[in-house]
Amino acid sequence: MSQHIRKLEDRFGVRLFSREKGRVTPTPAGDAYYRRCVEMLRLHETTNQAMGAFGRSLSGDIEVGLMPTMTRVTLAPAMRRFIAAYPNVAIRVVEAFSTTLTGAVLNGGMDFAIVPSFAGRPGLKIQHFLTTHEALVSRMDPDAHLRPVRLADIGPLKLVLPTAANTRRMLIETYLASNGVEVERMLEMDSMMGALHFVATSDWRSVVPAIMLAADMEHLPLCVQPIVDPVAPLDLVVIERSRNVISPPAAAFLALLREETERLNRFWEGHF
C-alpha cells in the first residue's frame, strides 16, 4: 500500500499524507484525492446498476437499520407496501440506537440507516430525512393530554432518558440546561418500549420523538404533550456508506419509509 501511495505522490508531485512522529494523516491534497476517488466509485456503481436494470425487475437482498422511533409506527405500513410491490426482494431490518447503526453502515453491513442528525463521520453520506419534534410523555391525564407544555413551568421533573451512547441524550440535556428546566432525578434506560411502559405506570416522565406516537394516539395509556416555548425539533437523517451507491431495492424501500413517515408526521401539524 505504501508503495502505491508513493507512486501516486511522485506522479502528482504532491504529498498525499503527512508522516510525522509515527502518525500518518491525509494532507489537503490527500483529502481532495480521496473525495474524487469516492465519487468515481459511486459513478461506476451507478453505471453498473443502470445497465443491470434493463431486462429485470427488482430483486436481491437488502439490510436497513432503524431506531425504535421509526420501527414503532412507521415500519409496518412501509413494509406491507414493499413486500407486496417487490416480492423478489429479501429485506432484513435491524432495530438499534444510532451508535450501533452508524458503525454497521460504516462497516458495509447495511444499505442505509435512519438516525438523529449528527456532525457526520468520514466515510458516510448523510441526507435529511424528516424533522419531527420532541414530546413529553407521562401517565395518562385526560386534562393535559395533547396540550402544549413548557418544561420550565412544571419542574422539578423525574425523567427517564436514553443513555449517553444515544445521540438524542445530548440534544435533550442541552435543551434542558439552556431553557432552565429543573430535573429532580434522572433514570437511564436504552429501551424505548420499556421506558414508555414504566412511565405509564409511575410518576416518571420521558421525552420522546412525536413521530413514534402518531399512529395510535387514542389507544395509548399515556399523556402526550408537545414541548413548546421553545419547541425541541429533532432532525432525522439517512446515512449511507459514501463509497457505495444505494441499490434500487434499498432506494425503493427508503422512498416508502419516507412517504409513510411524512404521512404520520402530519398528525402533529398545528400542535407545535
C-alpha positions as CSV (number, residue, x, y, z in Angstrom):
1,M,0.0,0.0,0.0
2,S,2.7,2.5,0.9
3,Q,4.5,1.8,-2.4
4,H,1.3,2.6,-4.3
5,I,0.9,5.8,-2.3
6,R,4.4,6.9,-3.0
7,K,3.9,6.2,-6.7
8,L,0.9,8.5,-6.7
9,E,2.7,11.2,-4.8
10,D,5.6,11.0,-7.4
11,R,3.1,11.1,-10.2
12,F,1.2,14.2,-9.0
13,G,4.2,15.9,-7.4
14,V,2.4,16.4,-4.1
15,R,2.3,14.7,-0.7
16,L,-1.0,12.9,0.0
17,F,-0.1,12.0,3.6
18,S,1.9,13.7,6.3
19,R,4.2,11.3,8.2
20,E,5.3,12.8,11.5
21,K,6.1,11.2,14.8
22,G,4.7,7.8,13.8
23,R,1.4,9.3,12.7
24,V,0.1,9.3,9.2
25,T,-2.6,11.8,8.4
26,P,-4.0,12.9,5.0
27,T,-2.9,16.3,3.6
28,P,-5.4,18.7,2.0
29,A,-4.3,17.2,-1.3
30,G,-4.9,13.7,0.1
31,D,-8.4,14.6,1.3
32,A,-9.2,16.0,-2.2
33,Y,-7.9,12.9,-3.9
34,Y,-9.9,10.7,-1.6
35,R,-13.2,12.6,-2.3
36,R,-12.7,12.3,-6.0
37,C,-11.9,8.6,-5.8
38,V,-15.1,8.0,-3.8
39,E,-17.1,9.9,-6.4
40,M,-15.6,7.8,-9.2
41,L,-16.5,4.6,-7.3
42,R,-20.1,5.8,-6.8
43,L,-20.3,6.7,-10.5
44,H,-19.0,3.3,-11.5
45,E,-21.6,1.6,-9.3
46,T,-24.4,3.8,-10.6
47,T,-23.5,2.8,-14.2
48,N,-23.4,-0.9,-13.3
49,Q,-26.8,-0.6,-11.7
50,A,-28.3,1.4,-14.6
51,M,-27.2,-1.2,-17.1
52,G,-28.3,-4.1,-14.9
53,A,-31.8,-2.7,-14.5
54,F,-32.5,-3.4,-18.2
55,G,-34.3,-6.7,-18.6
56,R,-35.0,-7.5,-15.0
57,S,-37.3,-6.4,-12.1
58,L,-36.1,-5.5,-8.6
59,S,-34.6,-8.4,-6.7
60,G,-31.9,-9.1,-4.3
61,D,-31.2,-8.7,-0.6
62,I,-31.2,-5.5,1.5
63,E,-30.5,-4.7,5.1
64,V,-31.5,-1.5,6.8
65,G,-31.2,-0.1,10.2
66,L,-33.9,1.8,12.1
67,M,-34.2,3.4,15.5
68,P,-37.2,2.5,17.8
69,T,-38.5,5.9,16.8
70,M,-39.0,4.5,13.3
71,T,-39.9,0.9,14.0
72,R,-42.8,1.6,16.3
73,V,-45.3,3.0,13.9
74,T,-43.6,3.7,10.5
75,L,-42.1,0.3,9.7
76,A,-45.2,-1.8,9.4
77,P,-47.1,0.2,6.8
78,A,-44.0,0.7,4.7
79,M,-43.1,-3.0,5.0
80,R,-46.6,-4.1,3.9
81,R,-46.4,-1.9,0.8
82,F,-42.9,-3.0,0.0
83,I,-43.3,-6.8,0.2
84,A,-46.5,-6.5,-1.9
85,A,-44.7,-4.5,-4.6
86,Y,-41.4,-6.3,-4.6
87,P,-41.9,-9.9,-3.7
88,N,-38.4,-10.9,-5.1
89,V,-36.5,-8.7,-2.6
90,A,-35.4,-10.2,0.7
91,I,-35.3,-7.5,3.3
92,R,-33.8,-7.6,6.8
93,V,-34.5,-4.8,9.3
94,V,-32.3,-4.2,12.3
95,E,-33.5,-2.1,15.2
96,A,-30.8,-0.4,17.3
97,F,-29.7,3.0,18.5
98,S,-27.7,5.4,16.4
99,T,-24.2,4.5,17.5
100,T,-24.7,0.8,16.6
101,L,-26.4,1.7,13.3
102,T,-23.7,4.1,12.3
103,G,-21.0,1.5,12.9
104,A,-22.9,-1.1,10.8
105,V,-23.3,1.3,7.9
106,L,-19.6,2.2,8.0
107,N,-18.6,-1.4,8.0
108,G,-20.7,-2.1,4.9
109,G,-23.2,-4.3,6.7
110,M,-26.3,-2.1,5.9
111,D,-27.6,-0.4,2.8
112,F,-28.7,2.6,4.9
113,A,-29.9,3.6,8.4
114,I,-32.1,6.3,9.8
115,V,-30.7,8.1,12.8
116,P,-30.8,11.5,14.6
117,S,-28.8,14.2,12.8
118,F,-25.2,14.5,13.8
119,A,-22.0,16.2,12.6
120,G,-21.0,13.3,10.4
121,R,-18.0,11.0,10.0
122,P,-15.6,10.2,7.3
123,G,-16.9,7.5,5.0
124,L,-20.6,8.4,5.5
125,K,-23.0,10.1,3.1
126,I,-25.8,12.0,5.1
127,Q,-29.0,13.4,3.8
128,H,-32.1,14.9,5.6
129,F,-35.0,12.5,6.1
130,L,-37.6,14.2,8.3
131,T,-38.0,16.9,11.0
132,T,-40.2,15.9,13.9
133,H,-40.4,17.3,17.4
134,E,-39.8,16.0,20.9
135,A,-42.8,15.5,23.2
136,L,-43.2,14.9,26.9
137,V,-44.9,11.7,27.9
138,S,-46.3,10.8,31.4
139,R,-49.0,8.6,32.8
140,M,-52.5,9.3,31.4
141,D,-54.0,12.6,32.4
142,P,-57.0,13.4,30.1
143,D,-57.0,17.1,31.1
144,A,-53.4,17.6,29.9
145,H,-53.3,15.2,27.0
146,L,-52.2,16.8,23.8
147,R,-51.9,20.2,25.5
148,P,-48.6,22.0,24.8
149,V,-46.3,22.2,27.8
150,R,-43.4,24.5,28.7
151,L,-41.0,22.2,30.7
152,A,-39.6,25.1,32.8
153,D,-43.0,25.6,34.2
154,I,-43.6,22.1,35.6
155,G,-40.3,21.1,37.2
156,P,-38.7,19.6,39.1
157,L,-39.0,16.6,36.8
158,K,-38.2,12.9,37.2
159,L,-37.1,11.9,33.7
160,V,-36.4,8.6,32.0
161,L,-33.8,9.3,29.3
162,P,-31.6,7.3,27.0
163,T,-28.0,6.7,27.9
164,A,-25.1,8.9,26.8
165,A,-24.5,6.5,23.9
166,N,-27.7,7.7,22.3
167,T,-27.4,10.8,20.2
168,R,-30.7,12.2,21.5
169,R,-29.4,12.2,25.1
170,M,-27.0,15.1,24.4
171,L,-29.7,17.0,22.5
172,I,-32.2,16.6,25.3
173,E,-29.7,17.6,28.0
174,T,-28.7,20.7,26.0
175,Y,-32.4,21.7,25.7
176,L,-33.0,21.2,29.5
177,A,-29.9,23.2,30.5
178,S,-30.4,26.1,28.1
179,N,-34.1,26.5,29.0
180,G,-33.8,26.4,32.8
181,V,-35.6,23.1,33.2
182,E,-35.2,21.7,36.7
183,V,-34.6,18.0,36.9
184,E,-35.1,16.2,40.3
185,R,-33.9,12.7,39.3
186,M,-32.8,11.0,36.1
187,L,-33.1,7.4,35.1
188,E,-31.2,6.0,32.2
189,M,-33.0,3.4,30.0
190,D,-32.0,2.4,26.5
191,S,-35.3,0.6,25.8
192,M,-37.9,2.9,24.3
193,M,-40.8,0.5,24.8
194,G,-39.6,-0.3,28.3
195,A,-39.4,3.4,29.1
196,L,-42.9,4.0,27.8
197,H,-44.4,1.2,29.9
198,F,-42.5,2.4,33.0
199,V,-43.8,5.9,32.5
200,A,-47.3,4.8,32.0
201,T,-47.3,3.0,35.4
202,S,-45.3,5.5,37.5
203,D,-44.9,9.2,38.3
204,W,-41.9,9.5,36.0
205,R,-41.9,11.2,32.6
206,S,-39.9,10.9,29.4
207,V,-39.1,12.9,26.3
208,V,-39.7,11.0,23.0
209,P,-39.9,11.9,19.3
210,A,-43.5,12.8,18.5
211,I,-43.5,10.8,15.2
212,M,-43.4,7.5,17.1
213,L,-46.7,8.3,18.9
214,A,-48.7,9.5,15.9
215,A,-50.4,6.3,14.7
216,D,-52.3,5.0,17.7
217,M,-52.7,8.1,20.0
218,E,-56.2,7.1,21.1
219,H,-55.0,3.7,22.3
220,L,-52.0,4.8,24.3
221,P,-52.1,4.7,28.2
222,L,-50.1,7.9,28.1
223,C,-50.4,11.6,28.4
224,V,-48.6,13.1,25.4
225,Q,-47.8,16.8,25.4
226,P,-46.0,18.8,22.7
227,I,-43.0,20.6,24.1
228,V,-43.1,24.3,23.3
229,D,-41.6,27.7,24.3
230,P,-39.3,26.8,22.7
231,V,-40.0,23.7,20.6
232,A,-37.5,20.9,20.5
233,P,-37.1,19.9,16.9
234,L,-35.4,16.6,16.0
235,D,-33.9,16.1,12.6
236,L,-33.7,12.6,11.3
237,V,-31.1,11.7,8.6
238,V,-30.4,8.9,6.2
239,I,-26.8,7.6,6.4
240,E,-25.1,5.5,3.7
241,R,-21.6,4.4,3.1
242,S,-20.1,7.2,1.0
243,R,-18.3,4.9,-1.4
244,N,-21.4,2.9,-2.2
245,V,-24.5,3.8,-4.3
246,I,-27.8,2.8,-2.8
247,S,-29.2,-0.2,-4.6
248,P,-32.5,0.1,-6.4
249,P,-34.4,-2.2,-3.9
250,A,-33.0,-0.2,-1.0
251,A,-33.9,3.1,-2.7
252,A,-37.4,1.8,-3.2
253,F,-37.8,0.8,0.5
254,L,-36.4,4.2,1.6
255,A,-38.9,6.0,-0.6
256,L,-41.8,4.1,1.0
257,L,-40.4,4.8,4.5
258,R,-40.2,8.5,3.7
259,E,-43.8,8.5,2.4
260,E,-45.2,6.8,5.5
261,T,-43.2,8.9,7.9
262,E,-44.3,12.1,6.3
263,R,-47.9,10.9,6.3
264,L,-47.8,10.1,10.0
265,N,-46.0,13.2,10.9
266,R,-48.8,15.3,9.5
267,F,-50.8,14.3,12.6
268,W,-48.7,16.9,14.6
269,E,-49.3,19.8,12.3
270,G,-50.6,22.7,14.4
271,H,-49.5,21.2,17.7
272,F,-46.0,22.6,17.8
